[in-house]
Amino acid sequence: MTPSRQDNNADPPLVVIAIGGNSLIRDREHMDVLDQYRVAGETSRFIVPIVKQGYRVLITHGNGPQVGFILLRSELARDVIHQVPLANCVADTQGSIGMQIAQSLQNEFQRQELEQQVVALVTQVVVDEQDASFAQPSKPIGPFMSEEEARQREEDDGWVVGEDAGRGWRRLVPSPTPLKIVELPAIRALLDNGTLVIAGGGGGIPVVYRADGALRPRPAVIDKDATSCLLASELGASIFIISTDVDKVSLNFGTDEQVEIDRMNVKECRQHLAAGHFAAGSMQPKIESAVAFLEQGGEEVIITQPHNLQADPQKIRGTHIVP
């Protein structure tokens, strides 16, 4: 199937690919910058066929573990140098992860003798200063910890901590709803010019408008999938691919009754959400973003691992979600 949804009939259809921050880390023994660079390179090789198929492509990426690394370094060095605000950590990871993905793609395009411009764009996202999440942090960031270690950080450093989908304990921070992409006109112009764009990294840098119209950062991490959904909807994307660390969405995840889902529609998504099958901070925001995208005119959402990507979206192994 060739998707048809687009803002301009002369433009090729747009595919938005959201790469999870955790999917850039293979395991606890391969977490440093070089390891992440290698995984970005592997992921890029699976994205290139989609570009060669004729699609315009926008890539977003997560940054939870990487922001956690920066915060940890900042805390360890706090007696020597100033600490790094959370909004700046998001900006830093947009630059570093964006560079890794962009350079990996450029190298792969060159290897395949394909002319293709790639741009990684630092992206600000407007949120509501009164968003309830600032009072109730829920977004997991940083490396996984034992409950004992998490409780110690809670006591010593005032962190809000919680269990993340049965995989371990992590720090929790505010995750306000994204309302507006500040750089959207620039992103649209680049895509229309045939450029592959990397934007909205880590959900974007959270900002608010002051009364005088000036922008100011806020200490939070916006859910990457929510911002990716907003970008996909605003840009009229046809297909929204959410790349994560599992092949497919599952019911009863992590239990003896776990069942993988090959295909479902929006109604079924809502039923499974209501039944509590998808963990908050893990699969739940992905399913919610999928539903929002489809209800705003998107044609299909695919949730899968990066290595399953291929030129024909219909042949991608994963969970395919339709209206």
N, C-alpha and C positions, 0 to 999 in steps of 0.2 A: 504494500500500500504506500502511496506517496501522499503525504499530508498536504492540505490545501490552504489552511488558515494562514493569512498574512495581511499586513497592513496595506501593502502596495502590490497589485496584481503582477507587476513586473519583477518583483523580488522573489528569489528562491525561498522556500519555507524555512522557518526558524526552529531549531532544536536547542533547548536549554538543558545543559548537563550540570547537575549539582554533585560535586565530588565531596564526600565526607572527610572531615579532618582526621578521623580515626582510620579511614581506609588508606591514608597516606603512611600509616605506621603498621608494619607487618606484624610485629609482636614486641614484647618488652625488651628483647635483646637487640632490636633493630629500631631505635628511636631517635638516633642523632640526625643531624642535618644531611649528611651524606646518604644515610639510609632512606630518608624521606625523598631526597633528590632522585634516587634510583627508582623508588616506587612511582614518583611523578613521571619519570621517563617511561616506565612500563605502561602506566595509564594513558599517556599521550599516544602511544602506538595503537591503542584501541580506539582512540577518538579520530585519528586521521582518516580511516575509511569512511566515516560519516561525512567528513568534509569533502572527500573525493567523490562521494555520491551526489554532491551538489547542494547539500543543505548549508544554510548559514548557521553558525554555531556560537552560542554564548555559554561560557563556563563560569560557574560559581564554585566556591569551595568552603569547607568548614575550617575551623581553627581551634577547636576546644583544647586538645592536648598542647598545641603549640603556644597558645596564650598562657596556659598553665606553666609551661617551661619558663616563659619570660617572667611571669609573676614570681616563680620560685627563685630565679636568679636575682631578681630585684630585691626580694626579701633577704636572701643570703648576703647581699652586698649593702644592705640598708645602713650599716654603720660606716660605710665608705663613700657612698654616692647616693643621690636622690632616688626614690622609688619611682616606678613607671606607672602612671594612671592606666586604668583598664582600657579606656578609649584609645590611648596611644598604643597599647598592646595589640588591639585589633588592627590599627593602622600599620603597625610594624609587620604583623603576619600577612596582611594584604600584600605588602611589598615583597616579603621574602617568599611566601608560597606562590604568589602570582608570578614572580621571577622564575621560580623553579618550573612551574607548569608552562609558562611562555617559552622559556629557553628549550625545554624538552620538546615542545611542539615544533619550534623553529628548526631544531636539529633533525627531527623526524621528517619534516617537510623537505628539508634540504636533501636528506638521504634518499627520499623518494622522488627528488627532482620536481617538486610541486611548488609553484609560486603562491605563497599565502602569507599575508601580513597578520601578525599577532600583537595585541596590545593588552597589557594588564593595567587596569584603571583603579586607582584608589577611590573608594565609593563611600559617600555619606548617606545615611538613611534617617529620615525624620521620624521621631517618635513623640508620643504624648508625655509631657513631663509629669502628668498625673496618672500615668499608667499604673494599674494595680500591682504589676510585677515588682516595682521598686520597693514595695512593702512586703512582698512575698517571693523572694528569690527561688527560682526553680530550674535554671539552665545549668546543666553539668559542664564544667570545664576542667582542664588539667588532667594529669595522670590519675589512674585508679589507685586507691589506697585500701588498706584493711580498715575495718570499722574502728579498731583501736587507734590507728594513726589518725583517722578522720576526726574522732572524738577529741583527740589531743589537740589537733589544729583548731577545732571548735572552741576549746577551752583556752588555749594559749593565744590565738590570733583573732578570735571573734568570727571565724568563718561560719557560714551556713553550709551544712553538709547533708548528704543524703545518698541512698543506694541508687545506682544507675542500672536498671533493668536486670538485676541479678548478677551483674558483671563485676561489682565492686563498689566502693564508696568514692565520691568525688565532691569537690567544692561546688556549691550552687550559687549562681549570681542572678540578678534581675534579667528578664528576657521580655522586653516590651514589644508590642505589636508594631511591625514596620508600616508606616503610613505613606511615605513618599521617597522616591529615589532622587536625590539632589542632582546627580549627573545623568539622569535619564536621557535628556536631549543629546548629549554627547555620545552616549552608548548607542542610541538609535542611529545617529549619523555615521558612526563607525561601522555598524552592522550593514547599513544600507550601502556603504562604500566597499563591502566585501571583506572587511576586516574581521578576523576571529577575535572576540572580546572576552577577557577575563575580568569579571566585575562582581561586586557584592560579596567579596571575600569575608568569611566569618559572619555573614549576615549584614555586613556594612558597619560603618562607624556610627554609633547612635548619637544623634544630634537633636537639639530642640531649637525652635525659633524663639528668640526673646521678643519683647514688646516692640523694640525698635527694628525688628526684622533681622537682627544679627543671629548667626548660628553659633551654638555652643555645644561642646560634647557632653555626654552623660555617661556615668560609670555603669555599663551594662554590656551584655552580649545578646544581640538579636539572633533568633533562630535562623540558621542558614537556609533551611528549606522554606520558611515563611517569606524571606526576602527573595529567594529564587522564584517562588510562586508569584510574588508581586511583579518581579521583572518579566517573567514569562507571560503573565496576563497583560501587562501594560504594553509589551512589545508585540503581542499577537502571535505568540509561539504556537506551533502545531503540536509538538511533542515535548514533554517535560520528563527527563530521565534523572532519577535520583540514584546516584551511585553510593553504595554503602558497603558494609563488611559482611553481608549475607547475600546468598544467591536470590532468595525469595522471601516475601513476607510470610509469616507463619502464624497460625492460631495455636494457642496454648504453648507459646514459645518457652523452651527450656524444660519442658515436662515430657513424660512418657507418651502423652497424647498429642505431641507437636505434629501439626499437619501443614505442609507448604501449600501456598495458594498460587496457582498458575494464572488465573484471570478472575477479576471481579468488577462489579460496577459500583457506582456511587451509593446506591441503596444498600448494597451489601457492606460497603465500607462503613457506613453509618451504623449498621447493625452490629458489626464487630467492634467498633469504637464504644458503643453503648454497653456491650458485654464485657468491656475491660480487657480485651485481648492484646492491646498495644500499649506498651509502657510509656509513661510520660518522660520526656527528655530523650527518648530513643525512637521507637517506631511511630508513636502517636503523632508527633508533629509532621512526620513524613506523610502519613495517611491524611491528616487534616489539610495539609498543603495540596495533596493530590486532589482531594475533593473540591477545595476552593478553586483550583486551576480549571478543573473540568466544568464546574458550575459557571465559570466566567467565559466559557466558549472553547476551552482547550479540547483537543481531540483524544489524547491518550497520555497516560503516565506510565512509566516503566521503572520499577524498583529492582535493582540488581547490583552485582559486584562489577568493578571496572573491567575485569578480564572477559566479561560476557558481552561487551559492546561489539557491534559490528555494523557494516554499512547499511543493511536493511533492518530498521528498527523492529519490524515484525518477526524477525528471526532471532532477536535477542532473548536469551534464556533469562527469565526473571518473572516477576509478577506484573502483569499488564492490567492496568486499571482504565476503564472506559466509562463514558457517561451512563 
